[in-house]
Amino acid sequence: MLNTSGQTPAPLSPQTPEAELVARAASGETPAFEAIMRRHNRLLFRTARSILKNDSEAEEALQDAYLHAWRGLEGFRSDARLSTWLVRIVANEALGRLRRKTAQIIPLDAAMNSIDPEIQASLTDDPAHSPESLAMRAQIRLLLEARIDLLPEAFRTVFMLRAVEEMSVEEVAEALDIPEATVRTRFFRARSLLREGLASQVDVALQDAFAFDGMRCDRIVVGVLEKLPPRQV
């Protein structure tokens, strides 16, 4: 494959700078865009999953978000973080799907100040499993995923990005277009609710939450590449 200058592009590697990947993808190189997807797949899947609470719907939302990103790459500002830009696209796509599905969403600020008693009870009730069973890492991970799903939407995505993906407060604020103080408050409230039900197991199981294996990564990438329109250069 030749680039726009008629030369064969240099081979890609895990060390290829992100700025180069963006430039090459913007010029129409699908292998460069595939490399971008593989670098950010887990972060973006977890973002969509935190909003939609469903694996298959999150995969579909992520694929559509990648198509939006492909079309918008030429307008990406090089001074911005690519991951932040992509998270915003994925979050908007997932939220749009949620609005179309439910037709009514509780405003985030309202959710901040009024937590449904049933949700709070489910977060604070004693787990049904015995302490011995909960000591097993796999069971703790599944329990944690279920409890995260019960968090109000206002807290859930912030918690996923901050605690699971370890994005900074500044990155989350920019990606979700909310003040940094709001990120800190939502993260604190989410963590407090989870700790009431899970205590110290939260930190132990975080890295295993919402596992993202190679098969899912391949499936998302292949799905996007099959739908990718040619870029006009």
C-alpha positions, 0 to 999 in steps of 0.5 A: 500500500502506498501513502499519499506521497506515493511511498510505501509507509514505514511498518507499524509497531507497538512503539509507533508514536500516537501522533504518527498513527493519527496522521497516517489514519487520517490520510487513509491508512486503515492499519494505522487506525487498527493500531489505534483501536487495539491500543484503546479498546479496553478503555473504550469498551469499559467506558461504554459498558459502564453506561449501557451495563450490557456487554453486547450493547457496549460492543455495538456502541464502541464500533459505531463510535469508532466509525465516528472517530474515523470520519472525524480524525482530520479534525482531531487537535494534535495538542489534545489527548487521543484517549480523552477525545475517543472516550468522549465520542464513545460516551456520547454514543453510549448515552445516545443509545441509552436515551433512545432505549429508555426515553427518559433518563434521570438528570445526573445532578438529580441522581447525585442528590437522590439515590433510590432506596432500593439501589442503596439497599442493594449496595449495603446489604450483606452479600448472599455468599459466605465469607469463605466463598467471597474470598475467592477472587473470581467470585469477588470480581463478579460481585463487584461488577454487579455492584458497579452496575447498580451505581447511579449513572452519575457515579458509574462512568466516573468510577470506571474511568478513575478507579478501573482505568486509572485516568486522572481527574483532569482527563475524566473531566475533559472526556465527560465535559464536567468540572473537576470538582464534580469528578472528585465528588462523584468518585468519592460517593461511588467509592463510599457506596461500594465500600459499604457493601464490599469493604476491602475487597474493592481494591483487590478485584478492580483490575479483573472487573469487566475482563477484556480478552483478546477475542473481544478485542479482535471481534470489535476491530474486525467489525469496525474494519468491515464497515470502515468507509474509504477516506477521501484524500 
